[in-house]
Amino acid sequence: MLARLPRSTSRRTLALLKVILVSFVALMLLANRFVVEDGNFDVDPPNDIIVVDLGNGKHGGKGLADFMYIDTDELRKPQSIAHQLAGRELKSIETLTLQPWASLTRSLEDEANRFLNYINTIQVKCSDIRNIGKDVFQNIPRNSSWPWKVCYDNTALKHPGRWEDMQCLAYSFGTKSIGRAFDVELSKLGCDVHSFDPSLKTTDNTGADSNIQVHRMSLDWKDTTMRGLRDGTWRTRRLIGIINDLGHRQVDILRADLASSEWKVLENIVTDGTVQRVHQLLIKIYIHWSGFEVTGSEADIVRYWYSILRQLENNGFQLYSVTKDNKSPQRFLGKRRFNASCCYTLCWINKHWNSVLQT
């Protein structure tokens, strides 16, 4: 029949059929392929949604997604799948919202300037900041700032009494010499400290401070077993698993130097809600390269970093201290630029902290 119609009519008819077909496919995609009864998502989405299949995740099978990124730039477009999914219950899918690009050009310079300005801007004043571990550590480089700072300001912490008089539980990940100094001094201040170090040959506490418990384990964004040339095998655990295994409900202070695993760990704890169980979060970030399992263009990577920190802020965390490492290589994604260091130590207070739940 189409062959007998005038050429202009045939083109209009074909165009109409294409519109109908595309609309039908989009509706089917939204109704059947993305949101299904058990909350699973298909692994072949359009460009505005990035679905990550962890393979061995919560849903227990290949092709069932555990995690989803939603691009906020696409949320503004009514025709996008991301816009149509906005506000819908995603059930067990963990979601990270990617922040809008810093500029229309999507340039690295604009993303880097926004990110660096963000991490160097104090968001809440703490009038009593203590350099925990500095008095114990003996090899402080000249003119170096001590990175591990704990806030004892009761007003900032929203404690009715003296914070040092409260029950204190601390987790410390990455126990190099500076980390060990932090653990020792914090324990002397009355905190029960759990120190996690996969390089330990034993977890025997003989001769150590009675307030420090050591664990041959490391913090990660997935549960697995690692094998090293010198350290043998050890377990990596997600934060929620560690908290549950130890029978705790909340952590007053969490200190972490994860040597480039921090971005995926932060992604994990902000998207699964575990970060809400932490009152003060002290973490060293590495930006001389993208970090483990973080890929994309340089601008994509920095936008991702920024989105992680903004989602942390959306969970109630406010920055009270930042320490730039001036002694380490001054590199930003492999190059000397933007007056940036490879490493910064960031310290946050959880303003949504509920101290009713105790360990």
Salt bridges, closest charged atoms under 4 A:
ASP42 OD2 - ARG33 NH2 3.05
ASP44 OD2 - ARG33 NH2 3.90
ASP66 OD1 - HIS59 NE2 3.75
ASP71 OD1 - ARG303 NH2 2.57
ASP73 OD1 - ARG76 NH1 3.78
ASP73 OD2 - ARG303 NH2 3.90
GLU74 OE2 - LYS77 NZ 3.25
GLU94 OE2 - LYS58 NZ 2.81
GLU94 OE2 - ARG238 NH2 3.52
GLU111 OE1 - ARG114 NH2 2.85
ASP128 OD2 - ARG130 NH2 3.13
GLU164 OE2 - ARG130 NH2 3.23
GLU164 OE2 - ARG162 NH1 3.54
ASP165 OD2 - ARG162 NE 2.91
ASP197 OD2 - ARG180 NH2 3.13
ASP223 OD2 - ARG237 NH1 3.09
ASP245 OD2 - ARG237 NH2 2.58
GLU267 OE2 - LYS264 NZ 3.16
ASP272 OD2 - ARG238 NH2 3.02
GLU293 OE2 - LYS222 NZ 2.96
GLU298 OE2 - ARG337 NH2 2.75
GLU313 OE1 - ARG310 NE 3.36
ASP325 OD2 - LYS284 NZ 3.79
